[in-house]
Amino acid sequence: MSFSLLILTENYVAGKKFAKETETMRLQEYYLLCSVKQTESMRGEGTLPASGLLTYRSGAVSFQTRDVSGNVEEVFFTLNLTSGEKTLGIAQYDKDTGTMVRWMEKK
């Protein structure tokens, strides 16, 4: 009986841990997607600064831009969640179309 209770308790704890990790990953993906969309919009309007900070409820994303070539611009994103997780991302924008053409993410 106690062995069954121990197994059920371990399953419950593992499930809660998995749910928390999944929530954190989804939050990271959401904040990075919002940041990419926001910088893409600023880029299209011609108001994208060389660096900046986008603040969200559970974290912040800092970004820096640099020109790679005549028609490609890179934006480096650093996401810091209030829970301590950090994620880096790089978006490349086509200056002619104003849209993102490549995305890389590092955790």
All heavy atoms as an XYZ file, in Angstrom:
843
protein
N       0.819     -1.192      0.000
C       0.000      0.000      0.000
C       0.865      1.258      0.000
O       0.617      2.172     -0.767
C      -0.936     -0.050      1.228
C      -1.770      1.158      1.389
S      -3.060      1.165      0.128
C      -3.979      2.527      0.673
N       1.856      1.316      0.878
C       2.710      2.508      0.942
C       3.563      2.645     -0.321
O       3.882      3.760     -0.730
C       3.592      2.478      2.187
O       4.426      1.346      2.178
N       3.916      1.508     -0.920
C       4.675      1.552     -2.171
C       3.845      2.195     -3.276
O       4.349      3.006     -4.059
C       5.116      0.136     -2.558
C       5.986      0.097     -3.774
C       7.283      0.594     -3.731
C       5.515     -0.426     -4.967
C       8.096      0.566     -4.856
C       6.312     -0.448     -6.100
C       7.610      0.048     -6.039
N       2.572      1.857     -3.355
C       1.674      2.456     -4.350
C       1.523      3.951     -4.113
O       1.503      4.752     -5.056
C       0.295      1.795     -4.301
O       0.392      0.444     -4.631
N       1.399      4.345     -2.868
C       1.289      5.757     -2.520
C       2.559      6.500     -2.904
O       2.502      7.629     -3.415
C       1.004      5.913     -1.025
C       0.735      7.326     -0.527
C      -0.455      7.928     -1.257
C       0.500      7.322      0.968
N       3.704      5.895     -2.715
C       4.981      6.497     -3.098
C       5.058      6.696     -4.611
O       5.473      7.754     -5.087
C       6.141      5.617     -2.613
C       7.550      6.093     -2.957
C       7.837      7.435     -2.275
C       8.571      5.075     -2.546
N       4.639      5.704     -5.370
C       4.647      5.810     -6.834
C       3.707      6.912     -7.297
O       4.046      7.719     -8.165
C       4.281      4.454     -7.481
C       5.417      3.454     -7.263
C       3.997      4.620     -8.966
C       5.115      2.060     -7.737
N       2.508      6.981     -6.718
C       1.549      8.020     -7.079
C       2.092      9.414     -6.753
O       1.924     10.354     -7.534
C       0.220      7.791     -6.363
C      -0.605      6.607     -6.848
C      -1.829      6.409     -5.964
C      -1.031      6.812     -8.294
N       2.748      9.541     -5.626
C       3.332     10.827     -5.232
C       4.436     11.238     -6.193
O       4.501     12.394     -6.618
C       3.888     10.755     -3.795
O       2.841     10.347     -2.921
C       4.443     12.094     -3.352
N       5.302     10.306     -6.572
C       6.375     10.600     -7.515
C       5.818     10.986     -8.879
O       6.331     11.908     -9.530
C       7.320      9.408     -7.636
C       8.220      9.227     -6.434
C       9.174      8.060     -6.591
O       9.355      7.563     -7.724
O       9.742      7.641     -5.576
N       4.777     10.301     -9.318
C       4.140     10.652    -10.590
C       3.541     12.051    -10.541
O       3.631     12.804    -11.514
C       3.057      9.636    -10.961
C       3.637      8.352    -11.490
O       4.793      8.289    -11.883
N       2.821      7.300    -11.492
N       2.924     12.392     -9.433
C       2.333     13.710     -9.267
C       3.415     14.796     -9.322
O       3.279     15.789    -10.031
C       1.555     13.794     -7.951
C       1.030     15.163     -7.656
C      -0.088     15.651     -8.316
C       1.659     15.990     -6.724
C      -0.580     16.912     -8.060
C       1.184     17.251     -6.463
C       0.064     17.716     -7.133
O      -0.412     18.979     -6.877
N       4.496     14.599     -8.594
C       5.593     15.575     -8.565
C       6.231     15.702     -9.949
O       6.500     16.815    -10.415
C       6.641     15.186     -7.500
C       7.891     16.042     -7.612
C       6.043     15.295     -6.107
N       6.451     14.589    -10.633
C       7.032     14.627    -11.974
C       6.095     15.343    -12.942
O       6.549     16.125    -13.791
C       7.321     13.211    -12.473
N       4.804     15.119    -12.823
C       3.835     15.788    -13.675
C       3.813     17.290    -13.454
O       3.726     18.076    -14.402
N       3.881     17.710    -12.190
C       3.913     19.149    -11.875
C       5.190     19.798    -12.415
O       5.153     20.904    -12.958
C       3.827     19.373    -10.359
C       2.525     18.996     -9.743
C       1.408     19.898    -10.199
C       1.313     21.088     -9.308
N       0.177     21.949     -9.610
N       6.324     19.107    -12.298
C       7.580     19.631    -12.804
C       7.541     19.755    -14.330
O       7.961     20.775    -14.883
C       8.739     18.716    -12.385
C      10.092     19.205    -12.820
C      11.196     18.274    -12.355
C      12.538     18.735    -12.871
N      13.610     17.810    -12.534
N       7.010     18.751    -14.999
C       6.883     18.776    -16.455
C       5.966     19.910    -16.891
O       6.257     20.626    -17.859
C       6.351     17.432    -16.961
C       6.191     17.371    -18.444
C       7.290     17.276    -19.268
C       4.927     17.417    -19.019
C       7.155     17.222    -20.649
C       4.777     17.366    -20.395
C       5.888     17.275    -21.206
N       4.863     20.114    -16.178
C       3.924     21.194    -16.518
C       4.592     22.562    -16.355
O       4.403     23.457    -17.196
C       2.685     21.099    -15.630
N       5.389     22.744    -15.318
C       6.080     24.017    -15.094
C       7.126     24.269    -16.179
O       7.255     25.385    -16.691
C       6.733     24.019    -13.709
C       7.451     25.290    -13.355
C       6.494     26.455    -13.275
C       7.239     27.707    -12.872
N       6.477     28.909    -13.137
N       7.886     23.245    -16.554
C       8.886     23.384    -17.617
C       8.220     23.706    -18.950
O       8.717     24.538    -19.714
C       9.715     22.104    -17.735
C      10.661     21.879    -16.579
C      11.347     20.521    -16.625
O      11.049     19.710    -17.529
O      12.178     20.264    -15.744
N       7.091     23.068    -19.229
C       6.356     23.331    -20.469
C       5.843     24.764    -20.485
O       5.930     25.449    -21.502
C       5.188     22.337    -20.617
O       5.711     21.009    -20.627
C       4.409     22.592    -21.889
N       5.319     25.224    -19.361
C       4.828     26.600    -19.258
C       5.954     27.600    -19.497
O       5.781     28.586    -20.216
C       4.215     26.826    -17.877
C       3.712     28.231    -17.653
C       3.221     28.448    -16.234
O       2.877     27.475    -15.545
O       3.180     29.619    -15.822
N       7.121     27.350    -18.949
C       8.271     28.236    -19.128
C       8.707     28.272    -20.584
O       8.969     29.345    -21.137
C       9.440     27.788    -18.230
O       9.016     27.839    -16.868
C      10.658     28.671    -18.410
N       8.759     27.113    -21.231
C       9.165     27.067    -22.643
C       8.164     27.815    -23.517
O       8.547     28.553    -24.424
C       9.320     25.625    -23.113
C      10.539     24.952    -22.538
S      10.948     23.294    -23.156
C       9.431     22.553    -23.576
N       6.892     27.643    -23.258
C       5.876     28.347    -24.038
C       5.941     29.849    -23.816
O       5.755     30.633    -24.748
C       4.488     27.817    -23.704
C       4.236     26.459    -24.281
C       2.836     26.015    -24.063
N       2.605     24.740    -24.732
C       1.526     24.033    -24.578
N       0.555     24.458    -23.798
N       1.392     22.887    -25.216
N       6.210     30.261    -22.595
C       6.348     31.687    -22.287
C       7.547     32.282    -23.028
O       7.458     33.369    -23.599
C       6.491     31.882    -20.779
C       6.371     33.290    -20.241
C       4.998     33.872    -20.547
C       6.611     33.285    -18.737
N       8.654     31.545    -23.052
C       9.835     31.996    -23.789
C       9.521     32.139    -25.274
O       9.861     33.154    -25.885
C      10.990     31.010    -23.601
C      11.603     31.030    -22.228
C      12.591     29.901    -22.022
O      12.451     28.811    -22.564
N      13.603     30.165    -21.212
N       8.880     31.149    -25.846
C       8.537     31.198    -27.265
C       7.593     32.356    -27.564
O       7.754     33.057    -28.555
C       7.895     29.879    -27.701
C       8.856     28.718    -27.736
C       8.166     27.387    -28.006
O       6.928     27.364    -28.170
O       8.875     26.367    -28.043
N       6.617     32.567    -26.684
C       5.653     33.646    -26.889
C       6.326     35.012    -26.829
O       6.098     35.870    -27.685
C       4.528     33.549    -25.858
C       3.529     34.662    -25.958
C       2.631     34.718    -27.023
C       3.489     35.661    -25.000
C       1.714     35.746    -27.127
C       2.570     36.696    -25.099
C       1.689     36.724    -26.162
O       0.790     37.754    -26.261
N       7.166     35.236    -25.821
C       7.838     36.531    -25.681
C       8.791     36.796    -26.854
O       8.883     37.919    -27.339
C       8.596     36.622    -24.360
C       7.709     36.843    -23.154
C       8.196     36.644    -21.872
C       6.386     37.245    -23.287
C       7.397     36.851    -20.757
C       5.580     37.449    -22.185
C       6.091     37.255    -20.911
O       5.297     37.470    -19.819
N       9.492     35.765    -27.299
C      10.380     35.949    -28.448
C       9.587     36.229    -29.713
O       9.964     37.101    -30.508
C      11.294     34.738    -28.622
C      12.415     34.632    -27.591
C      13.133     33.288    -27.717
C      13.405     35.764    -27.717
N       8.476     35.522    -29.907
C       7.632     35.779    -31.078
C       7.089     37.207    -31.042
O       7.123     37.913    -32.058
C       6.475     34.779    -31.137
C       5.453     35.010    -32.251
C       6.118     34.859    -33.618
C       4.272     34.070    -32.106
N       6.599     37.652    -29.892
C       6.097     39.029    -29.766
C       7.200     40.035    -30.051
O       6.960     41.057    -30.720
C       5.528     39.264    -28.370
S       3.968     38.436    -28.059
N       8.399     39.766    -29.581
C       9.526     40.675    -29.806
C       9.890     40.743    -31.282
O      10.159     41.822    -31.815
C      10.735     40.228    -28.989
O      10.430     40.241    -27.620
N       9.904     39.591    -31.939
C      10.219     39.557    -33.369
C       9.166     40.340    -34.147
O       9.495     41.162    -35.010
C      10.310     38.100    -33.873
C      10.299     38.045    -35.383
C      11.566     37.436    -33.330
N       7.893     40.107    -33.831
C       6.818     40.822    -34.522
C       6.904     42.326    -34.272
O       6.704     43.128    -35.181
C       5.447     40.303    -34.071
C       5.166     38.898    -34.502
C       4.900     38.861    -35.977
C       4.410     37.492    -36.394
N       4.188     37.419    -37.819
N       7.204     42.708    -33.027
C       7.277     44.131    -32.690
C       8.454     44.815    -33.377
O       8.316     45.913    -33.924
C       7.373     44.309    -31.173
C       7.046     45.692    -30.709
C       6.838     45.741    -29.200
O       6.830     44.735    -28.516
N       6.681     46.941    -28.685
N       9.617     44.173    -33.388
C      10.768     44.778    -34.068
C      10.566     44.785    -35.577
O      10.994     45.716    -36.255
C      12.088     44.065    -33.708
O      11.978     42.672    -33.986
C      12.450     44.278    -32.242
N       9.891     43.763    -36.099
C       9.584     43.724    -37.523
C       8.664     44.897    -37.891
O       8.861     45.558    -38.914
C       8.920     42.405    -37.882
C       8.702     42.181    -39.352
C       8.150     40.797    -39.633
O       7.061     40.456    -39.128
O       8.818     40.044    -40.358
N       7.702     45.175    -37.031
C       6.792     46.299    -37.254
C       7.541     47.633    -37.183
O       7.349     48.512    -38.029
C       5.667     46.267    -36.216
O       4.844     47.384    -36.340
N       8.396     47.782    -36.161
C       9.198     49.008    -36.034
C      10.121     49.156    -37.238
O      10.317     50.264    -37.744
C      10.019     48.990    -34.740
C       9.203     49.204    -33.495
S      10.206     49.438    -32.014
C      10.740     47.773    -31.668
N      10.682     48.039    -37.701
C      11.570     48.064    -38.864
C      10.820     48.549    -40.098
O      11.316     49.348    -40.869
C      12.125     46.648    -39.093
C      12.968     46.474    -40.324
C      14.384     46.865    -40.015
N      15.234     46.850    -41.170
C      15.220     47.754    -42.144
N      14.337     48.706    -42.140
N      16.084     47.716    -43.120
N       9.594     48.074    -40.268
C       8.781     48.476    -41.413
C       8.401     49.950    -41.370
O       8.279     50.599    -42.404
N       8.208     50.481    -40.153
C       7.859     51.886    -39.984
C       9.089     52.793    -40.010
O       8.955     54.006    -40.013
C       7.118     52.086    -38.663
C       5.798     51.360    -38.589
C       5.218     51.339    -37.184
O       5.882     51.831    -36.237
O       4.097     50.821    -37.026
N      10.270     52.192    -39.954
C      11.507     52.973    -39.939
C      11.845     53.545    -38.578
O      12.626     54.482    -38.464
N      11.278     52.955    -37.513
C      11.512     53.465    -36.158
C      12.282     52.490    -35.275
O      12.264     52.618    -34.060
C      10.169     53.786    -35.468
O       9.387     52.578    -35.398
C       9.404     54.857    -36.214
N      12.955     51.512    -35.870
C      13.698     50.527    -35.085
C      15.015     51.135    -34.617
O      15.873     51.457    -35.433
C      13.963     49.261    -35.908
C      14.686     48.120    -35.197
C      13.848     47.597    -34.036
C      14.989     46.991    -36.166
N      15.194     51.306    -33.285
C      16.455     51.860    -32.789
C      17.579     50.830    -32.852
O      17.338     49.638    -33.058
C      16.130     52.228    -31.337
C      15.016     51.319    -30.959
C      14.242     51.041    -32.221
N      18.804     51.282    -32.641
C      19.960     50.381    -32.660
C      19.912     49.382    -31.512
O      20.431     48.274    -31.622
C      21.247     51.179    -32.612
N      19.285     49.756    -30.414
C      19.101     48.845    -29.284
C      17.882     49.302    -28.494
O      17.447     50.445    -28.602
C      20.334     48.808    -28.382
O      20.543     50.067    -27.789
N      17.338     48.376    -27.719
C      16.165     48.718    -26.937
C      15.775     47.603    -25.996
O      16.431     46.563    -25.925
N      14.691     47.853    -25.256
C      14.192     46.900    -24.272
C      12.682     46.808    -24.418
O      11.989     47.830    -24.441
C      14.555     47.358    -22.857
C      14.148     46.445    -21.716
C      14.959     45.160    -21.745
C      14.351     47.148    -20.382
N      12.179     45.587    -24.524
C      10.748     45.320    -24.584
C      10.375     44.611    -23.295
O      10.907     43.545    -22.993
C      10.410     44.457    -25.799
C      10.869     44.997    -27.154
C      10.690     43.945    -28.243
C      10.108     46.260    -27.493
N       9.482     45.213    -22.523
C       9.131     44.691    -21.202
C       7.807     43.949    -21.262
O       6.847     44.425    -21.858
C       9.044     45.841    -20.184
O      10.256     46.588    -20.224
C       8.835     45.317    -18.780
N       7.772     42.790    -20.615
C       6.574     41.963    -20.536
C       6.273     41.675    -19.074
O       7.058     42.006    -18.195
C       6.771     40.660    -21.319
C       7.035     40.899    -22.785
C       8.332     40.848    -23.299
C       6.002     41.209    -23.654
C       8.574     41.087    -24.640
C       6.239     41.450    -25.004
C       7.527     41.385    -25.478
O       7.767     41.629    -26.809
N       5.148     41.033    -18.826
C       4.709     40.785    -17.450
C       5.714     39.938    -16.665
O       6.003     40.220    -15.509
C       3.359     40.078    -17.457
C       2.798     39.867    -16.062
C       1.507     39.115    -16.048
N       0.554     39.744    -16.954
C      -0.589     39.199    -17.295
N      -0.923     38.020    -16.834
N      -1.414     39.812    -18.123
N       6.255     38.896    -17.275
C       7.146     37.971    -16.563
C       8.566     37.994    -17.091
O       9.288     37.001    -16.976
C       6.597     36.547    -16.659
O       5.335     36.458    -16.066
N       8.988     39.097    -17.689
C      10.355     39.171    -18.195
C      10.551     40.356    -19.111
O       9.664     41.194    -19.274
N      11.720     40.414    -19.689
C      12.063     41.504    -20.599
C      12.975     40.972    -21.694
O      13.740     40.028    -21.477
C      12.757     42.630    -19.854
N      12.869     41.595    -22.864
C      13.701     41.227    -23.996
C      14.492     42.457    -24.420
O      13.910     43.485    -24.765
C      12.848     40.728    -25.191
C      13.736     40.418    -26.385
C      12.038     39.507    -24.798
N      15.806     42.352    -24.359
C      16.643     43.427    -24.878
C      17.061     43.022    -26.293
O      17.173     41.845    -26.605
C      17.872     43.652    -23.993
O      18.665     42.493    -23.932
N      17.259     44.028    -27.144
C      17.650     43.719    -28.516
C      18.682     44.724    -29.000
O      18.756     45.846    -28.509
C      16.438     43.686    -29.460
C      15.753     45.011    -29.647
C      16.147     45.888    -30.642
C      14.711     45.376    -28.824
C      15.519     47.104    -30.816
C      14.065     46.591    -28.984
C      14.467     47.457    -29.980
N      19.497     44.273    -29.956
C      20.506     45.109    -30.609
C      20.502     44.775    -32.095
O      20.347     43.613    -32.463
C      21.898     44.863    -30.039
C      22.050     45.286    -28.606
C      23.465     45.065    -28.100
O      24.172     44.186    -28.565
N      23.862     45.872    -27.142
N      20.683     45.782    -32.916
C      20.689     45.568    -34.360
C      22.082     45.783    -34.921
O      22.899     46.501    -34.330
C      19.709     46.531    -35.069
O      20.156     47.864    -34.865
C      18.308     46.376    -34.536
N      22.318     45.150    -36.055
C      23.558     45.400    -36.793
C      23.324     45.019    -38.246
O      22.564     44.098    -38.560
C      24.749     44.653    -36.213
C      24.795     43.204    -36.571
C      26.073     42.545    -36.109
N      26.019     41.145    -36.536
C      27.002     40.510    -37.081
N      28.164     41.083    -37.227
N      26.872     39.255    -37.451
N      23.972     45.739    -39.135
C      23.875     45.447    -40.563
C      24.837     44.323    -40.915
O      26.006     44.349    -40.529
C      24.206     46.687    -41.400
C      23.105     47.729    -41.330
O      21.932     47.337    -41.152
O      23.410     48.924    -41.450
N      24.336     43.337    -41.642
C      25.158     42.217    -42.087
C      25.645     42.476    -43.504
O      26.806     42.251    -43.824
C      24.366     40.892    -42.023
C      25.176     39.746    -42.580
C      23.945     40.609    -40.600
N      24.742     42.949    -44.334
C      25.088     43.278    -45.720
C      24.205     44.445    -46.149
O      23.461     44.999    -45.345
C      24.894     42.067    -46.637
O      23.530     41.744    -46.739
N      24.248     44.756    -47.421
C      23.469     45.882    -47.930
C      21.977     45.738    -47.741
O      21.281     46.718    -47.527
N      21.471     44.509    -47.783
C      20.031     44.348    -47.632
C      19.626     43.357    -46.541
O      18.489     42.910    -46.496
C      19.384     43.947    -48.971
C      19.935     42.656    -49.510
O      21.012     42.223    -49.097
N      19.225     42.032    -50.422
N      20.543     43.013    -45.631
C      20.220     42.130    -44.514
C      20.652     42.789    -43.205
O      21.773     43.276    -43.082
C      20.902     40.750    -44.651
C      20.632     39.885    -43.436
C      20.437     40.040    -45.910
N      19.736     42.792    -42.254
C      19.996     43.345    -40.927
C      19.724     42.264    -39.892
O      18.734     41.537    -39.997
C      19.079     44.546    -40.682
C      19.258     45.195    -39.338
C      18.361     46.405    -39.179
O      17.177     46.330    -39.578
O      18.842     47.404    -38.661
N      20.604     42.136    -38.895
C      20.415     41.161    -37.817
C      19.963     41.884    -36.561
O      20.405     42.978    -36.267
C      21.724     40.429    -37.495
C      22.003     39.258    -38.366
C      23.205     38.454    -37.911
O      24.050     38.967    -37.146
O      23.301     37.307    -38.337
N      19.072     41.214    -35.836
C      18.640     41.709    -34.539
C      18.911     40.601    -33.531
O      18.457     39.468    -33.703
C      17.145     42.093    -34.533
C      16.737     42.600    -33.159
C      16.846     43.139    -35.588
N      19.689     40.923    -32.498
C      20.026     39.972    -31.441
C      19.075     40.207    -30.275
O      18.972     41.324    -29.764
C      21.474     40.164    -30.967
C      22.478     39.841    -32.019
C      22.923     40.818    -32.903
C      22.984     38.562    -32.140
C      23.848     40.528    -33.884
C      23.913     38.262    -33.122
C      24.343     39.241    -33.992
N      18.377     39.138    -29.849
C      17.421     39.218    -28.750
C      17.975     38.472    -27.541
O      18.498     37.374    -27.674
C      16.096     38.558    -29.136
C      15.391     39.237    -30.272
C      15.572     38.796    -31.575
C      14.543     40.294    -30.052
C      14.925     39.391    -32.635
C      13.887     40.911    -31.102
C      14.078     40.465    -32.392
N      17.821     39.064    -26.359
C      18.170     38.397    -25.113
C      16.953     38.467    -24.202
O      16.571     39.543    -23.751
C      19.368     39.068    -24.417
O      20.467     39.107    -25.333
C      19.775     38.307    -23.179
N      16.342     37.305    -23.956
C      15.167     37.220    -23.096
C      15.594     36.807    -21.705
O      16.290     35.809    -21.533
C      14.174     36.189    -23.660
C      13.058     35.724    -22.736
C      12.140     36.888    -22.363
C      12.264     34.607    -23.370
N      15.195     37.588    -20.716
C      15.438     37.265    -19.317
C      14.088     37.191    -18.613
O      13.398     38.208    -18.488
C      16.312     38.320    -18.642
C      17.725     38.292    -19.147
O      18.388     37.277    -19.057
N      18.187     39.401    -19.689
N      13.697     35.986    -18.178
C      12.458     35.829    -17.437
C      12.695     36.147    -15.969
O      13.818     35.994    -15.462
C      11.928     34.399    -17.571
C      11.455     33.973    -18.954
C      10.992     32.519    -18.922
C      10.336     34.869    -19.451
N      11.649     36.560    -15.277
C      11.785     36.868    -13.851
C      12.122     35.618    -13.036
O      12.673     35.724    -11.954
C      10.492     37.502    -13.307
O       9.388     36.638    -13.606
C      10.252     38.867    -13.908
N      11.829     34.429    -13.580
C      12.150     33.181    -12.888
C      13.608     32.773    -13.059
O      14.042     31.789    -12.489
C      11.231     32.062    -13.382
O      11.350     31.898    -14.773
N      14.383     33.539    -13.873
C      15.807     33.289    -13.997
C      16.256     32.681    -15.313
O      17.450     32.653    -15.598
N      15.345     32.169    -16.123
C      15.730     31.575    -17.403
C      16.169     32.661    -18.377
O      15.670     33.775    -18.358
C      14.577     30.785    -18.026
C      14.299     29.474    -17.341
C      13.415     29.617    -16.121
O      12.973     30.743    -15.824
O      13.172     28.609    -15.461
N      17.120     32.295    -19.227
C      17.655     33.223    -20.215
C      17.697     32.524    -21.570
O      18.091     31.364    -21.657
C      19.066     33.659    -19.806
C      19.687     34.687    -20.709
C      21.049     35.121    -20.163
C      21.663     36.174    -21.044
N      22.939     36.642    -20.531
N      17.265     33.229    -22.612
C      17.259     32.682    -23.965
C      17.793     33.732    -24.921
O      17.491     34.915    -24.783
C      15.831     32.288    -24.397
O      15.292     31.387    -23.432
C      15.829     31.620    -25.744
N      18.603     33.289    -25.879
C      19.147     34.178    -26.895
C      18.554     33.806    -28.248
O      18.377     32.640    -28.556
C      20.668     34.050    -26.953
C      21.422     34.274    -25.649
C      22.889     33.931    -25.826
C      21.263     35.695    -25.185
N      18.270     34.818    -29.065
C      17.742     34.583    -30.395
C      18.304     35.594    -31.372
O      18.678     36.706    -30.987
N      18.390     35.195    -32.623
C      18.894     36.078    -33.678
C      17.919     36.017    -34.844
O      17.594     34.944    -35.342
C      20.291     35.642    -34.161
C      21.276     35.612    -33.005
C      20.782     36.572    -35.274
C      22.595     34.948    -33.337
N      17.455     37.191    -35.254
C      16.568     37.286    -36.418
C      17.291     38.061    -37.503
O      17.988     39.033    -37.228
C      15.275     37.997    -36.048
N      17.148     37.607    -38.725
C      17.689     38.341    -39.872
C      16.520     38.876    -40.688
O      15.599     38.128    -41.016
C      18.579     37.438    -40.724
C      19.858     37.066    -40.034
C      20.793     36.263    -40.923
O      20.396     35.727    -41.944
N      22.047     36.178    -40.525
N      16.582     40.171    -40.982
C      15.530     40.841    -41.723
C      16.027     41.245    -43.100
O      17.154     41.714    -43.247
C      15.063     42.106    -40.989
C      14.345     41.824    -39.704
C      15.022     41.858    -38.495
C      12.997     41.526    -39.696
C      14.369     41.604    -37.312
C      12.334     41.268    -38.507
C      13.023     41.313    -37.323
O      12.368     41.055    -36.152
N      15.162     41.065    -44.071
C      15.419     41.553    -45.419
C      14.986     43.011    -45.436
O      13.810     43.318    -45.186
C      14.620     40.733    -46.430
C      14.903     41.133    -47.867
O      15.339     42.277    -48.108
O      14.672     40.297    -48.756
N      15.907     43.920    -45.700
C      15.600     45.346    -45.683
C      14.632     45.738    -46.795
O      13.842     46.663    -46.626
C      16.877     46.181    -45.800
C      17.764     46.112    -44.589
C      18.975     46.989    -44.791
C      19.911     46.930    -43.612
N      21.087     47.783    -43.808
N      14.668     45.032    -47.909
C      13.792     45.367    -49.032
C      12.328     45.051    -48.717
O      11.446     45.862    -48.982
C      14.223     44.634    -50.301
C      15.630     45.037    -50.735
O      16.026     46.184    -50.462
O      16.317     44.191    -51.345
N      12.077     43.878    -48.154
C      10.695     43.490    -47.856
C      10.277     43.879    -46.443
O       9.085     43.937    -46.143
C      10.507     41.971    -48.025
O      11.342     41.292    -47.082
C      10.822     41.530    -49.431
N      11.256     44.104    -45.551
C      10.950     44.454    -44.171
C      10.485     43.280    -43.335
O       9.924     43.460    -42.264
N      10.721     42.061    -43.799
C      10.282     40.878    -43.075
C      11.461     40.024    -42.628
O      12.552     40.107    -43.178
C       9.344     40.002    -43.949
O      10.055     39.618    -45.129
C       8.094     40.762    -44.330
N      11.193     39.183    -41.638
C      12.217     38.279    -41.139
C      12.394     37.134    -42.131
O      11.425     36.568    -42.620
C      11.828     37.716    -39.785
C      12.881     36.809    -39.209
S      12.471     36.141    -37.592
C      11.082     35.123    -37.983
N      13.648     36.821    -42.443
C      13.932     35.739    -43.383
C      14.641     34.554    -42.733
O      14.701     33.474    -43.313
C      14.779     36.252    -44.586
C      13.971     37.211    -45.427
C      16.074     36.889    -44.123
N      15.162     34.747    -41.502
C      15.876     33.654    -40.828
C      15.792     33.857    -39.323
O      15.847     34.982    -38.834
C      17.322     33.640    -41.278
C      18.094     32.443    -40.769
C      19.423     32.319    -41.448
N      20.109     31.143    -40.955
C      21.402     31.036    -40.877
N      22.173     32.026    -41.284
N      21.969     29.947    -40.420
N      15.704     32.737    -38.585
C      15.615     32.796    -37.122
C      16.492     31.713    -36.528
O      16.476     30.572    -36.985
C      14.170     32.599    -36.657
C      14.036     32.414    -35.188
C      13.790     31.254    -34.523
C      14.148     33.418    -34.193
N      13.750     31.474    -33.180
C      13.964     32.811    -32.947
C      14.402     34.787    -34.233
C      14.023     33.505    -31.750
C      14.457     35.481    -33.045
C      14.260     34.854    -31.825
N      17.271     32.076    -35.499
C      18.070     31.107    -34.749
C      17.846     31.357    -33.275
O      17.691     32.500    -32.857
C      19.555     31.289    -35.071
C      19.920     30.984    -36.510
S      21.616     31.432    -36.892
C      21.430     33.192    -37.122
N      17.825     30.280    -32.479
C      17.582     30.407    -31.052
C      18.604     29.580    -30.290
O      18.921     28.463    -30.684
C      16.173     29.923    -30.731
C      15.742     30.179    -29.343
C      14.291     29.782    -29.130
O      13.470     29.967    -30.042
O      14.001     29.274    -28.033
N      19.095     30.136    -29.184
C      20.048     29.439    -28.316
C      19.512     29.505    -26.906
O      19.056     30.541    -26.453
C      21.431     30.094    -28.374
C      22.045     30.092    -29.744
C      23.354     30.832    -29.730
C      23.930     30.911    -31.129
N      25.185     31.639    -31.161
N      19.596     28.390    -26.196
C      19.108     28.382    -24.809
C      20.247     28.170    -23.861
O      21.258     27.688    -24.144
C      18.069     27.291    -24.613
C      16.835     27.608    -25.406
C      15.713     26.716    -24.995
C      14.521     27.105    -25.836
N      13.304     26.816    -25.308
